[in-house]
């Protein structure tokens, strides 16, 4: 398995229009997240990165929804995603779309998001699935250097493992958009999801271990000889 941390920087697309069938990907992601956004409450929703900014989240009940990233006037906050300029436990939900695939250090990116999320906060991650048509197209030399085929494409089980280490509970894990050029609500894209081009994870930050462990109490072992000696001394006093 290749290391998650690399030195080479990969340029991230600034819009869904820069990706082949990007509009279909965006619609598919919004369609899958719609029932979950209605269940998320709080005060602040952070959209991290260029592609997250264009995702419509009107179904979410969080009033303050803002975006953050580097060198783009569309962002509400200009900052470094590897050093989020927010206090600890100040964000209720965070949306990260294809941030890990275009990151040279995805572990550090997840730790930063974990730091600013409140207890029981929500983390929504979407990436391209390497075990799909888009992963097969990455093997074509002509397409390899173009988005989204130039992304790293981490499999969902690997992201699942990273979140488990950070003590996150996965509520929803799915793949969608089998055929990128079809509408998300078409029959094939709606019913066949195992090898879909998009991976979606909805997780929640937990402050207690997911597997409870019994506490072990140390018992003071009293020697029998010491106890008998105490009774003898009491009889002599009497």
Buried (B, 14 or more C-beta within 10 A) or exposed (E): EEEBEEEEEEEBBBBBEBBBBBEBBBBBBBBBBBEBBEEBEBEBBBBBBBBBBBBEBEBBEBEEBEBBBEEBEEBEEEBEBEEBEBEEBBBBBBBBBBBBBBBBBBBBBBEBBBBBBBEEBBBBBBBBBBBBBBBEBBEEEEBEEBBBBBBBBBBBEBBBEBBEEBEBEBEEBBBBBBBBEBEBEBEEBBEEBEEBBBBBBBBBBBEEEEEEEEEEEEEEEEEEEEEEEEEEEEEEEE
